[in-house]
Amino acid sequence: GAFLGGLSDALLMQRIGFHGVSFTLLGYIIGWTGGKMVISGLAAVYLLTLGAVLLDAAAVTLLFSALEHPLALGALLPPVAASAAVTPLIAVGLEWVYRRLAPQSRD
């Protein structure tokens, strides 16, 4: 989470650390929650990934507002909407490929 978050910050923001903190916390929460539930079906993967993207956007916005300056919500809408549209589709595609390569371990 920290590595991918730092990479996201380097590509998307002028400051490094906001996505790193957010991804690390979300990764821990999702890992803990995922260990307590059975995730079956690509729709569940899509919805969980969409939820994680929206939680990340909220966490980064809160961190940035608390540590730097408040962000205009209008400026956040296009990147959050693009991420919410693309990231869950990538997750579903990767999950589908994984299930095709290792079907016995998931069913």
Gaussian input, Z-matrix of N, CA and C with variables (Angstrom, degrees):
# hf/3-21g

backbone

0 1
 N
 C     1     B1
 C     2     B2     1     A1
 N     3     B3     2     A2     1     D1
 C     4     B4     3     A3     2     D2
 C     5     B5     4     A4     3     D3
 N     6     B6     5     A5     4     D4
 C     7     B7     6     A6     5     D5
 C     8     B8     7     A7     6     D6
 N     9     B9     8     A8     7     D7
 C    10    B10     9     A9     8     D8
 C    11    B11    10    A10     9     D9
 N    12    B12    11    A11    10    D10
 C    13    B13    12    A12    11    D11
 C    14    B14    13    A13    12    D12
 N    15    B15    14    A14    13    D13
 C    16    B16    15    A15    14    D14
 C    17    B17    16    A16    15    D15
 N    18    B18    17    A17    16    D16
 C    19    B19    18    A18    17    D17
 C    20    B20    19    A19    18    D18
 N    21    B21    20    A20    19    D19
 C    22    B22    21    A21    20    D20
 C    23    B23    22    A22    21    D21
 N    24    B24    23    A23    22    D22
 C    25    B25    24    A24    23    D23
 C    26    B26    25    A25    24    D24
 N    27    B27    26    A26    25    D25
 C    28    B28    27    A27    26    D26
 C    29    B29    28    A28    27    D27
 N    30    B30    29    A29    28    D28
 C    31    B31    30    A30    29    D29
 C    32    B32    31    A31    30    D30
 N    33    B33    32    A32    31    D31
 C    34    B34    33    A33    32    D32
 C    35    B35    34    A34    33    D33
 N    36    B36    35    A35    34    D34
 C    37    B37    36    A36    35    D35
 C    38    B38    37    A37    36    D36
 N    39    B39    38    A38    37    D37
 C    40    B40    39    A39    38    D38
 C    41    B41    40    A40    39    D39
 N    42    B42    41    A41    40    D40
 C    43    B43    42    A42    41    D41
 C    44    B44    43    A43    42    D42
 N    45    B45    44    A44    43    D43
 C    46    B46    45    A45    44    D44
 C    47    B47    46    A46    45    D45
 N    48    B48    47    A47    46    D46
 C    49    B49    48    A48    47    D47
 C    50    B50    49    A49    48    D48
 N    51    B51    50    A50    49    D49
 C    52    B52    51    A51    50    D50
 C    53    B53    52    A52    51    D51
 N    54    B54    53    A53    52    D52
 C    55    B55    54    A54    53    D53
 C    56    B56    55    A55    54    D54
 N    57    B57    56    A56    55    D55
 C    58    B58    57    A57    56    D56
 C    59    B59    58    A58    57    D57
 N    60    B60    59    A59    58    D58
 C    61    B61    60    A60    59    D59
 C    62    B62    61    A61    60    D60
 N    63    B63    62    A62    61    D61
 C    64    B64    63    A63    62    D62
 C    65    B65    64    A64    63    D63
 N    66    B66    65    A65    64    D64
 C    67    B67    66    A66    65    D65
 C    68    B68    67    A67    66    D66
 N    69    B69    68    A68    67    D67
 C    70    B70    69    A69    68    D68
 C    71    B71    70    A70    69    D69
 N    72    B72    71    A71    70    D70
 C    73    B73    72    A72    71    D71
 C    74    B74    73    A73    72    D72
 N    75    B75    74    A74    73    D73
 C    76    B76    75    A75    74    D74
 C    77    B77    76    A76    75    D75
 N    78    B78    77    A77    76    D76
 C    79    B79    78    A78    77    D77
 C    80    B80    79    A79    78    D78
 N    81    B81    80    A80    79    D79
 C    82    B82    81    A81    80    D80
 C    83    B83    82    A82    81    D81
 N    84    B84    83    A83    82    D82
 C    85    B85    84    A84    83    D83
 C    86    B86    85    A85    84    D84
 N    87    B87    86    A86    85    D85
 C    88    B88    87    A87    86    D86
 C    89    B89    88    A88    87    D87
 N    90    B90    89    A89    88    D88
 C    91    B91    90    A90    89    D89
 C    92    B92    91    A91    90    D90
 N    93    B93    92    A92    91    D91
 C    94    B94    93    A93    92    D92
 C    95    B95    94    A94    93    D93
 N    96    B96    95    A95    94    D94
 C    97    B97    96    A96    95    D95
 C    98    B98    97    A97    96    D96
 N    99    B99    98    A98    97    D97
 C   100   B100    99    A99    98    D98
 C   101   B101   100   A100    99    D99
 N   102   B102   101   A101   100   D100
 C   103   B103   102   A102   101   D101
 C   104   B104   103   A103   102   D102
 N   105   B105   104   A104   103   D103
 C   106   B106   105   A105   104   D104
 C   107   B107   106   A106   105   D105
 N   108   B108   107   A107   106   D106
 C   109   B109   108   A108   107   D107
 C   110   B110   109   A109   108   D108
 N   111   B111   110   A110   109   D109
 C   112   B112   111   A111   110   D110
 C   113   B113   112   A112   111   D111
 N   114   B114   113   A113   112   D112
 C   115   B115   114   A114   113   D113
 C   116   B116   115   A115   114   D114
 N   117   B117   116   A116   115   D115
 C   118   B118   117   A117   116   D116
 C   119   B119   118   A118   117   D117
 N   120   B120   119   A119   118   D118
 C   121   B121   120   A120   119   D119
 C   122   B122   121   A121   120   D120
 N   123   B123   122   A122   121   D121
 C   124   B124   123   A123   122   D122
 C   125   B125   124   A124   123   D123
 N   126   B126   125   A125   124   D124
 C   127   B127   126   A126   125   D125
 C   128   B128   127   A127   126   D126
 N   129   B129   128   A128   127   D127
 C   130   B130   129   A129   128   D128
 C   131   B131   130   A130   129   D129
 N   132   B132   131   A131   130   D130
 C   133   B133   132   A132   131   D131
 C   134   B134   133   A133   132   D132
 N   135   B135   134   A134   133   D133
 C   136   B136   135   A135   134   D134
 C   137   B137   136   A136   135   D135
 N   138   B138   137   A137   136   D136
 C   139   B139   138   A138   137   D137
 C   140   B140   139   A139   138   D138
 N   141   B141   140   A140   139   D139
 C   142   B142   141   A141   140   D140
 C   143   B143   142   A142   141   D141
 N   144   B144   143   A143   142   D142
 C   145   B145   144   A144   143   D143
 C   146   B146   145   A145   144   D144
 N   147   B147   146   A146   145   D145
 C   148   B148   147   A147   146   D146
 C   149   B149   148   A148   147   D147
 N   150   B150   149   A149   148   D148
 C   151   B151   150   A150   149   D149
 C   152   B152   151   A151   150   D150
 N   153   B153   152   A152   151   D151
 C   154   B154   153   A153   152   D152
 C   155   B155   154   A154   153   D153
 N   156   B156   155   A155   154   D154
 C   157   B157   156   A156   155   D155
 C   158   B158   157   A157   156   D156
 N   159   B159   158   A158   157   D157
 C   160   B160   159   A159   158   D158
 C   161   B161   160   A160   159   D159
 N   162   B162   161   A161   160   D160
 C   163   B163   162   A162   161   D161
 C   164   B164   163   A163   162   D162
 N   165   B165   164   A164   163   D163
 C   166   B166   165   A165   164   D164
 C   167   B167   166   A166   165   D165
 N   168   B168   167   A167   166   D166
 C   169   B169   168   A168   167   D167
 C   170   B170   169   A169   168   D168
 N   171   B171   170   A170   169   D169
 C   172   B172   171   A171   170   D170
 C   173   B173   172   A172   171   D171
 N   174   B174   173   A173   172   D172
 C   175   B175   174   A174   173   D173
 C   176   B176   175   A175   174   D174
 N   177   B177   176   A176   175   D175
 C   178   B178   177   A177   176   D176
 C   179   B179   178   A178   177   D177
 N   180   B180   179   A179   178   D178
 C   181   B181   180   A180   179   D179
 C   182   B182   181   A181   180   D180
 N   183   B183   182   A182   181   D181
 C   184   B184   183   A183   182   D182
 C   185   B185   184   A184   183   D183
 N   186   B186   185   A185   184   D184
 C   187   B187   186   A186   185   D185
 C   188   B188   187   A187   186   D186
 N   189   B189   188   A188   187   D187
 C   190   B190   189   A189   188   D188
 C   191   B191   190   A190   189   D189
 N   192   B192   191   A191   190   D190
 C   193   B193   192   A192   191   D191
 C   194   B194   193   A193   192   D192
 N   195   B195   194   A194   193   D193
 C   196   B196   195   A195   194   D194
 C   197   B197   196   A196   195   D195
 N   198   B198   197   A197   196   D196
 C   199   B199   198   A198   197   D197
 C   200   B200   199   A199   198   D198
 N   201   B201   200   A200   199   D199
 C   202   B202   201   A201   200   D200
 C   203   B203   202   A202   201   D201
 N   204   B204   203   A203   202   D202
 C   205   B205   204   A204   203   D203
 C   206   B206   205   A205   204   D204
 N   207   B207   206   A206   205   D205
 C   208   B208   207   A207   206   D206
 C   209   B209   208   A208   207   D207
 N   210   B210   209   A209   208   D208
 C   211   B211   210   A210   209   D209
 C   212   B212   211   A211   210   D210
 N   213   B213   212   A212   211   D211
 C   214   B214   213   A213   212   D212
 C   215   B215   214   A214   213   D213
 N   216   B216   215   A215   214   D214
 C   217   B217   216   A216   215   D215
 C   218   B218   217   A217   216   D216
 N   219   B219   218   A218   217   D217
 C   220   B220   219   A219   218   D218
 C   221   B221   220   A220   219   D219
 N   222   B222   221   A221   220   D220
 C   223   B223   222   A222   221   D221
 C   224   B224   223   A223   222   D222
 N   225   B225   224   A224   223   D223
 C   226   B226   225   A225   224   D224
 C   227   B227   226   A226   225   D225
 N   228   B228   227   A227   226   D226
 C   229   B229   228   A228   227   D227
 C   230   B230   229   A229   228   D228
 N   231   B231   230   A230   229   D229
 C   232   B232   231   A231   230   D230
 C   233   B233   232   A232   231   D231
 N   234   B234   233   A233   232   D232
 C   235   B235   234   A234   233   D233
 C   236   B236   235   A235   234   D234
 N   237   B237   236   A236   235   D235
 C   238   B238   237   A237   236   D236
 C   239   B239   238   A238   237   D237
 N   240   B240   239   A239   238   D238
 C   241   B241   240   A240   239   D239
 C   242   B242   241   A241   240   D240
 N   243   B243   242   A242   241   D241
 C   244   B244   243   A243   242   D242
 C   245   B245   244   A244   243   D243
 N   246   B246   245   A245   244   D244
 C   247   B247   246   A246   245   D245
 C   248   B248   247   A247   246   D246
 N   249   B249   248   A248   247   D247
 C   250   B250   249   A249   248   D248
 C   251   B251   250   A250   249   D249
 N   252   B252   251   A251   250   D250
 C   253   B253   252   A252   251   D251
 C   254   B254   253   A253   252   D252
 N   255   B255   254   A254   253   D253
 C   256   B256   255   A255   254   D254
 C   257   B257   256   A256   255   D255
 N   258   B258   257   A257   256   D256
 C   259   B259   258   A258   257   D257
 C   260   B260   259   A259   258   D258
 N   261   B261   260   A260   259   D259
 C   262   B262   261   A261   260   D260
 C   263   B263   262   A262   261   D261
 N   264   B264   263   A263   262   D262
 C   265   B265   264   A264   263   D263
 C   266   B266   265   A265   264   D264
 N   267   B267   266   A266   265   D265
 C   268   B268   267   A267   266   D266
 C   269   B269   268   A268   267   D267
 N   270   B270   269   A269   268   D268
 C   271   B271   270   A270   269   D269
 C   272   B272   271   A271   270   D270
 N   273   B273   272   A272   271   D271
 C   274   B274   273   A273   272   D272
 C   275   B275   274   A274   273   D273
 N   276   B276   275   A275   274   D274
 C   277   B277   276   A276   275   D275
 C   278   B278   277   A277   276   D276
 N   279   B279   278   A278   277   D277
 C   280   B280   279   A279   278   D278
 C   281   B281   280   A280   279   D279
 N   282   B282   281   A281   280   D280
 C   283   B283   282   A282   281   D281
 C   284   B284   283   A283   282   D282
 N   285   B285   284   A284   283   D283
 C   286   B286   285   A285   284   D284
 C   287   B287   286   A286   285   D285
 N   288   B288   287   A287   286   D286
 C   289   B289   288   A288   287   D287
 C   290   B290   289   A289   288   D288
 N   291   B291   290   A290   289   D289
 C   292   B292   291   A291   290   D290
 C   293   B293   292   A292   291   D291
 N   294   B294   293   A293   292   D292
 C   295   B295   294   A294   293   D293
 C   296   B296   295   A295   294   D294
 N   297   B297   296   A296   295   D295
 C   298   B298   297   A297   296   D296
 C   299   B299   298   A298   297   D297
 N   300   B300   299   A299   298   D298
 C   301   B301   300   A300   299   D299
 C   302   B302   301   A301   300   D300
 N   303   B303   302   A302   301   D301
 C   304   B304   303   A303   302   D302
 C   305   B305   304   A304   303   D303
 N   306   B306   305   A305   304   D304
 C   307   B307   306   A306   305   D305
 C   308   B308   307   A307   306   D306
 N   309   B309   308   A308   307   D307
 C   310   B310   309   A309   308   D308
 C   311   B311   310   A310   309   D309
 N   312   B312   311   A311   310   D310
 C   313   B313   312   A312   311   D311
 C   314   B314   313   A313   312   D312
 N   315   B315   314   A314   313   D313
 C   316   B316   315   A315   314   D314
 C   317   B317   316   A316   315   D315
 N   318   B318   317   A317   316   D316
 C   319   B319   318   A318   317   D317
 C   320   B320   319   A319   318   D318

   B1=1.4419
   B2=1.5180
   B3=1.3281
   B4=1.4616
   B5=1.5303
   B6=1.3321
   B7=1.4663
   B8=1.5286
   B9=1.3382
   B10=1.4650
   B11=1.5217
   B12=1.3342
   B13=1.4538
   B14=1.5176
   B15=1.3351
   B16=1.4692
   B17=1.5132
   B18=1.3265
   B19=1.4624
   B20=1.5300
   B21=1.3206
   B22=1.4745
   B23=1.5197
   B24=1.3366
   B25=1.4674
   B26=1.5206
   B27=1.3267
   B28=1.4630
   B29=1.5248
   B30=1.3170
   B31=1.4662
   B32=1.5199
   B33=1.3411
   B34=1.4635
   B35=1.5232
   B36=1.3286
   B37=1.4592
   B38=1.5282
   B39=1.3049
   B40=1.4584
   B41=1.5274
   B42=1.3112
   B43=1.4609
   B44=1.5295
   B45=1.3166
   B46=1.4600
   B47=1.5175
   B48=1.3135
   B49=1.4532
   B50=1.5132
   B51=1.3244
   B52=1.4575
   B53=1.5305
   B54=1.3345
   B55=1.4612
   B56=1.5284
   B57=1.3223
   B58=1.4650
   B59=1.5152
   B60=1.3197
   B61=1.4689
   B62=1.5233
   B63=1.3223
   B64=1.4572
   B65=1.5263
   B66=1.3439
   B67=1.4634
   B68=1.5250
   B69=1.3277
   B70=1.4644
   B71=1.5232
   B72=1.3253
   B73=1.4679
   B74=1.5266
   B75=1.3271
   B76=1.4595
   B77=1.5248
   B78=1.3260
   B79=1.4636
   B80=1.5174
   B81=1.3225
   B82=1.4552
   B83=1.5309
   B84=1.3159
   B85=1.4720
   B86=1.5291
   B87=1.3318
   B88=1.4609
   B89=1.5256
   B90=1.3367
   B91=1.4639
   B92=1.5140
   B93=1.3257
   B94=1.4717
   B95=1.5235
   B96=1.3326
   B97=1.4628
   B98=1.5234
   B99=1.3303
   B100=1.4592
   B101=1.5145
   B102=1.3304
   B103=1.4589
   B104=1.5152
   B105=1.3053
   B106=1.4594
   B107=1.5288
   B108=1.3234
   B109=1.4540
   B110=1.5262
   B111=1.2856
   B112=1.4563
   B113=1.5230
   B114=1.3169
   B115=1.4589
   B116=1.5198
   B117=1.3192
   B118=1.4607
   B119=1.5134
   B120=1.2687
   B121=1.4549
   B122=1.5146
   B123=1.3091
   B124=1.4537
   B125=1.5276
   B126=1.3257
   B127=1.4694
   B128=1.5257
   B129=1.3236
   B130=1.4687
   B131=1.5211
   B132=1.3320
   B133=1.4685
   B134=1.5285
   B135=1.3184
   B136=1.4598
   B137=1.5319
   B138=1.3252
   B139=1.4714
   B140=1.5182
   B141=1.3277
   B142=1.4663
   B143=1.5228
   B144=1.3206
   B145=1.4593
   B146=1.5251
   B147=1.3197
   B148=1.4600
   B149=1.5298
   B150=1.3196
   B151=1.4612
   B152=1.5183
   B153=1.3326
   B154=1.4634
   B155=1.5265
   B156=1.3290
   B157=1.4737
   B158=1.5219
   B159=1.3086
   B160=1.4724
   B161=1.5217
   B162=1.3355
   B163=1.4666
   B164=1.5253
   B165=1.3262
   B166=1.4674
   B167=1.5180
   B168=1.3170
   B169=1.4636
   B170=1.5251
   B171=1.3177
   B172=1.4660
   B173=1.5253
   B174=1.3348
   B175=1.4652
   B176=1.5233
   B177=1.3277
   B178=1.4662
   B179=1.5260
   B180=1.3175
   B181=1.4605
   B182=1.5264
   B183=1.3264
   B184=1.4669
   B185=1.5233
   B186=1.3394
   B187=1.4618
   B188=1.5174
   B189=1.3212
   B190=1.4540
   B191=1.5206
   B192=1.3322
   B193=1.4660
   B194=1.5220
   B195=1.3314
   B196=1.4659
   B197=1.5245
   B198=1.3305
   B199=1.4631
   B200=1.5203
   B201=1.2980
   B202=1.4614
   B203=1.5319
   B204=1.2908
   B205=1.4657
   B206=1.5210
   B207=1.3241
   B208=1.4726
   B209=1.5254
   B210=1.3133
   B211=1.4632
   B212=1.5224
   B213=1.3018
   B214=1.4609
   B215=1.5290
   B216=1.3198
   B217=1.4549
   B218=1.5239
   B219=1.3112
   B220=1.4580
   B221=1.5231
   B222=1.3260
   B223=1.4629
   B224=1.5200
   B225=1.3147
   B226=1.4600
   B227=1.5191
   B228=1.2985
   B229=1.4629
   B230=1.5305
   B231=1.3403
   B232=1.4727
   B233=1.5383
   B234=1.3590
   B235=1.4644
   B236=1.5211
   B237=1.3300
   B238=1.4676
   B239=1.5272
   B240=1.3254
   B241=1.4693
   B242=1.5250
   B243=1.3313
   B244=1.4643
   B245=1.5280
   B246=1.3041
   B247=1.4687
   B248=1.5222
   B249=1.3323
   B250=1.4657
   B251=1.5236
   B252=1.3188
   B253=1.4624
   B254=1.5215
   B255=1.3260
   B256=1.4636
   B257=1.5298
   B258=1.3220
   B259=1.4617
   B260=1.5300
   B261=1.3414
   B262=1.4707
   B263=1.5325
   B264=1.3309
   B265=1.4663
   B266=1.5280
   B267=1.3266
   B268=1.4648
   B269=1.5272
   B270=1.3418
   B271=1.4673
   B272=1.5246
   B273=1.3190
   B274=1.4681
   B275=1.5249
   B276=1.3227
   B277=1.4625
   B278=1.5210
   B279=1.3255
   B280=1.4697
   B281=1.5238
   B282=1.3153
   B283=1.4647
   B284=1.5238
   B285=1.3127
   B286=1.4631
   B287=1.5324
   B288=1.3331
   B289=1.4668
   B290=1.5247
   B291=1.3271
   B292=1.4652
   B293=1.5286
   B294=1.3190
   B295=1.4748
   B296=1.5224
   B297=1.3026
   B298=1.4661
   B299=1.5246
   B300=1.3336
   B301=1.4693
   B302=1.5199
   B303=1.3366
   B304=1.4542
   B305=1.5250
   B306=1.3398
   B307=1.4679
   B308=1.5296
   B309=1.3055
   B310=1.4588
   B311=1.5339
   B312=1.3091
   B313=1.4578
   B314=1.5232
   B315=1.3353
   B316=1.4630
   B317=1.5150
   B318=1.3254
   B319=1.4666
   B320=1.4933
   A1=112.27
   A2=116.07
   A3=119.83
   A4=110.88
   A5=117.03
   A6=120.24
   A7=111.41
   A8=116.56
   A9=119.80
   A10=111.43
   A11=116.76
   A12=119.82
   A13=112.13
   A14=116.35
   A15=120.03
   A16=111.57
   A17=116.29
   A18=120.83
   A19=110.25
   A20=116.97
   A21=120.60
   A22=110.69
   A23=116.51
   A24=119.41
   A25=111.02
   A26=116.78
   A27=120.03
   A28=111.41
   A29=116.77
   A30=120.34
   A31=113.28
   A32=117.19
   A33=120.13
   A34=115.48
   A35=117.27
   A36=119.17
   A37=110.50
   A38=115.89
   A39=120.72
   A40=111.57
   A41=117.90
   A42=123.07
   A43=109.11
   A44=115.71
   A45=120.22
   A46=108.56
   A47=116.94
   A48=121.57
   A49=114.80
   A50=117.18
   A51=119.27
   A52=111.88
   A53=116.94
   A54=119.20
   A55=110.93
   A56=117.20
   A57=119.92
   A58=111.79
   A59=116.67
   A60=120.89
   A61=110.13
   A62=116.37
   A63=120.80
   A64=111.50
   A65=117.73
   A66=121.05
   A67=111.14
   A68=117.01
   A69=119.86
   A70=110.68
   A71=117.02
   A72=120.59
   A73=111.56
   A74=117.30
   A75=120.01
   A76=111.56
   A77=117.02
   A78=120.03
   A79=111.74
   A80=116.48
   A81=120.23
   A82=110.75
   A83=116.84
   A84=120.95
   A85=110.91
   A86=116.89
   A87=120.20
   A88=110.81
   A89=117.44
   A90=120.11
   A91=112.00
   A92=116.79
   A93=121.24
   A94=110.19
   A95=116.16
   A96=120.47
   A97=110.93
   A98=116.78
   A99=120.99
   A100=113.11
   A101=116.90
   A102=120.23
   A103=112.74
   A104=117.30
   A105=122.14
   A106=112.73
   A107=117.58
   A108=119.51
   A109=110.12
   A110=115.32
   A111=121.86
   A112=107.61
   A113=115.21
   A114=120.33
   A115=107.09
   A116=115.97
   A117=119.35
   A118=108.71
   A119=115.57
   A120=120.20
   A121=112.12
   A122=114.50
   A123=120.13
   A124=111.89
   A125=117.48
   A126=119.83
   A127=110.82
   A128=117.43
   A129=120.70
   A130=110.82
   A131=117.03
   A132=120.70
   A133=109.52
   A134=116.88
   A135=121.33
   A136=111.03
   A137=116.47
   A138=120.43
   A139=112.28
   A140=117.53
   A141=119.78
   A142=111.35
   A143=117.26
   A144=120.24
   A145=110.76
   A146=117.18
   A147=120.63
   A148=110.38
   A149=116.61
   A150=120.37
   A151=112.32
   A152=117.00
   A153=120.55
   A154=111.44
   A155=117.05
   A156=120.43
   A157=110.20
   A158=117.02
   A159=120.04
   A160=111.59
   A161=117.47
   A162=120.20
   A163=111.25
   A164=116.84
   A165=120.11
   A166=110.57
   A167=117.63
   A168=120.58
   A169=111.00
   A170=116.51
   A171=119.95
   A172=111.22
   A173=117.34
   A174=120.85
   A175=110.97
   A176=117.05
   A177=120.16
   A178=110.22
   A179=117.48
   A180=120.78
   A181=111.07
   A182=116.78
   A183=120.09
   A184=111.66
   A185=117.50
   A186=120.25
   A187=111.65
   A188=116.75
   A189=120.85
   A190=110.72
   A191=116.66
   A192=120.33
   A193=111.40
   A194=116.98
   A195=120.20
   A196=112.17
   A197=117.38
   A198=120.40
   A199=114.44
   A200=118.70
   A201=121.34
   A202=110.42
   A203=115.59
   A204=122.16
   A205=108.30
   A206=117.02
   A207=119.20
   A208=111.91
   A209=114.96
   A210=120.88
   A211=109.99
   A212=115.83
   A213=120.63
   A214=108.29
   A215=117.00
   A216=120.66
   A217=112.74
   A218=117.32
   A219=120.74
   A220=112.26
   A221=116.79
   A222=120.62
   A223=111.33
   A224=117.69
   A225=121.39
   A226=113.31
   A227=117.00
   A228=120.04
   A229=114.49
   A230=120.36
   A231=118.52
   A232=114.19
   A233=120.72
   A234=117.80
   A235=113.40
   A236=118.05
   A237=120.37
   A238=110.32
   A239=116.73
   A240=119.97
   A241=111.00
   A242=117.39
   A243=120.49
   A244=110.41
   A245=116.48
   A246=120.22
   A247=111.17
   A248=116.99
   A249=120.94
   A250=111.76
   A251=117.63
   A252=120.53
   A253=111.86
   A254=117.66
   A255=121.25
   A256=113.31
   A257=118.15
   A258=121.23
   A259=113.46
   A260=120.19
   A261=118.61
   A262=113.06
   A263=117.36
   A264=119.76
   A265=110.91
   A266=117.10
   A267=120.72
   A268=109.74
   A269=116.76
   A270=120.53
   A271=111.21
   A272=117.33
   A273=121.03
   A274=109.92
   A275=117.21
   A276=120.76
   A277=111.98
   A278=117.19
   A279=120.71
   A280=111.38
   A281=116.95
   A282=120.46
   A283=110.61
   A284=117.34
   A285=121.27
   A286=110.43
   A287=116.79
   A288=120.58
   A289=109.79
   A290=116.82
   A291=120.19
   A292=111.22
   A293=116.82
   A294=119.87
   A295=111.69
   A296=117.94
   A297=120.57
   A298=111.02
   A299=116.57
   A300=120.10
   A301=112.67
   A302=117.73
   A303=121.60
   A304=110.31
   A305=119.36
   A306=120.52
   A307=113.87
   A308=118.79
   A309=120.24
   A310=112.35
   A311=118.96
   A312=119.80
   A313=113.41
   A314=119.06
   A315=121.80
   A316=113.60
   A317=119.08
   A318=120.20
   A319=112.11
   D1=-44.67
   D2=-178.32
   D3=-64.99
   D4=-42.00
   D5=-179.97
   D6=-64.84
   D7=-49.64
   D8=-179.87
   D9=-65.11
   D10=-36.19
   D11=176.74
   D12=-65.70
   D13=-41.89
   D14=176.52
   D15=-62.97
   D16=-39.12
   D17=176.87
   D18=-64.17
   D19=-42.91
   D20=177.34
   D21=-61.51
   D22=-42.29
   D23=178.35
   D24=-63.10
   D25=-42.32
   D26=-178.98
   D27=-63.66
   D28=-34.75
   D29=-178.28
   D30=-85.49
   D31=-30.93
   D32=-170.32
   D33=-110.54
   D34=-22.74
   D35=-172.18
   D36=-128.44
   D37=166.58
   D38=176.39
   D39=-86.69
   D40=-16.56
   D41=179.58
   D42=-113.80
   D43=145.37
   D44=177.89
   D45=-106.44
   D46=133.71
   D47=176.18
   D48=135.02
   D49=-30.21
   D50=-175.80
   D51=-66.01
   D52=-53.10
   D53=177.52
   D54=-68.97
   D55=-32.11
   D56=178.71
   D57=-59.32
   D58=-46.80
   D59=177.53
   D60=-65.22
   D61=-45.78
   D62=-178.33
   D63=-62.15
   D64=-48.16
   D65=-178.77
   D66=-63.98
   D67=-37.91
   D68=179.69
   D69=-63.84
   D70=-48.23
   D71=179.38
   D72=-65.25
   D73=-44.35
   D74=178.99
   D75=-64.56
   D76=-39.18
   D77=177.81
   D78=-61.59
   D79=-41.10
   D80=177.55
   D81=-65.21
   D82=-46.74
   D83=-178.63
   D84=-63.87
   D85=-45.13
   D86=-179.69
   D87=-66.57
   D88=-39.88
   D89=177.19
   D90=-63.21
   D91=-42.50
   D92=179.32
   D93=-66.28
   D94=-45.67
   D95=179.74
   D96=-67.08
   D97=-42.98
   D98=-179.26
   D99=-62.03
   D100=-28.86
   D101=177.33
   D102=-73.07
   D103=-13.32
   D104=-177.82
   D105=-105.38
   D106=0.56
   D107=-179.07
   D108=-139.50
   D109=157.98
   D110=177.59
   D111=-98.30
   D112=122.67
   D113=179.90
   D114=-105.18
   D115=111.40
   D116=177.56
   D117=-129.12
   D118=140.39
   D119=179.35
   D120=94.32
   D121=144.92
   D122=-178.68
   D123=-72.09
   D124=-25.05
   D125=177.15
   D126=-64.63
   D127=-38.88
   D128=177.91
   D129=-65.55
   D130=-40.54
   D131=177.11
   D132=-62.38
   D133=-43.23
   D134=179.02
   D135=-59.91
   D136=-49.58
   D137=-177.29
   D138=-65.80
   D139=-40.68
   D140=178.40
   D141=-65.91
   D142=-39.65
   D143=178.35
   D144=-67.51
   D145=-40.99
   D146=176.84
   D147=-60.36
   D148=-44.51
   D149=176.99
   D150=-60.45
   D151=-41.12
   D152=179.01
   D153=-64.91
   D154=-39.86
   D155=178.29
   D156=-63.05
   D157=-43.93
   D158=-179.50
   D159=-68.58
   D160=-38.20
   D161=175.75
   D162=-64.96
   D163=-39.60
   D164=176.81
   D165=-61.55
   D166=-45.24
   D167=179.69
   D168=-60.59
   D169=-42.23
   D170=178.82
   D171=-66.15
   D172=-42.70
   D173=-178.85
   D174=-65.33
   D175=-44.51
   D176=179.97
   D177=-64.87
   D178=-40.44
   D179=178.11
   D180=-61.99
   D181=-44.66
   D182=178.69
   D183=-64.98
   D184=-44.12
   D185=178.19
   D186=-62.30
   D187=-46.11
   D188=-179.02
   D189=-63.90
   D190=-41.49
   D191=179.51
   D192=-66.10
   D193=-37.52
   D194=-178.96
   D195=-74.05
   D196=-36.90
   D197=-173.32
   D198=-98.69
   D199=-25.41
   D200=-176.88
   D201=-115.60
   D202=-88.49
   D203=178.25
   D204=-157.63
   D205=155.16
   D206=-178.97
   D207=-59.94
   D208=141.00
   D209=178.15
   D210=-95.97
   D211=144.59
   D212=175.34
   D213=-75.15
   D214=127.12
   D215=-177.82
   D216=-62.83
   D217=-31.18
   D218=177.92
   D219=-63.43
   D220=-34.07
   D221=178.54
   D222=-73.51
   D223=-24.41
   D224=-178.69
   D225=-83.33
   D226=-25.60
   D227=-173.83
   D228=-58.55
   D229=-48.72
   D230=-178.94
   D231=-60.90
   D232=-48.18
   D233=-179.79
   D234=-67.88
   D235=-35.68
   D236=178.71
   D237=-67.95
   D238=-41.92
   D239=178.44
   D240=-63.90
   D241=-41.48
   D242=178.97
   D243=-64.86
   D244=-43.66
   D245=179.22
   D246=-65.66
   D247=-40.13
   D248=179.11
   D249=-67.80
   D250=-25.83
   D251=178.83
   D252=-83.40
   D253=-37.79
   D254=-172.06
   D255=-91.56
   D256=-45.38
   D257=-172.80
   D258=-59.45
   D259=-46.53
   D260=177.81
   D261=-62.16
   D262=-33.70
   D263=177.70
   D264=-66.77
   D265=-38.20
   D266=176.32
   D267=-64.32
   D268=-43.64
   D269=179.53
   D270=-61.68
   D271=-42.46
   D272=179.01
   D273=-64.75
   D274=-42.25
   D275=178.30
   D276=-62.12
   D277=-43.72
   D278=178.30
   D279=-66.24
   D280=-39.37
   D281=177.72
   D282=-64.84
   D283=-40.26
   D284=178.77
   D285=-63.15
   D286=-44.59
   D287=178.09
   D288=-62.27
   D289=-43.92
   D290=179.30
   D291=-60.60
   D292=-43.05
   D293=179.74
   D294=-65.60
   D295=-31.27
   D296=177.53
   D297=-73.10
   D298=-34.64
   D299=-177.86
   D300=-81.42
   D301=-30.07
   D302=-177.10
   D303=-136.49
   D304=61.88
   D305=-175.15
   D306=-66.31
   D307=-30.87
   D308=-176.87
   D309=-69.18
   D310=-26.41
   D311=-177.65
   D312=-82.56
   D313=-14.71
   D314=-176.79
   D315=-106.13
   D316=-18.88
   D317=-174.51
   D318=-105.26

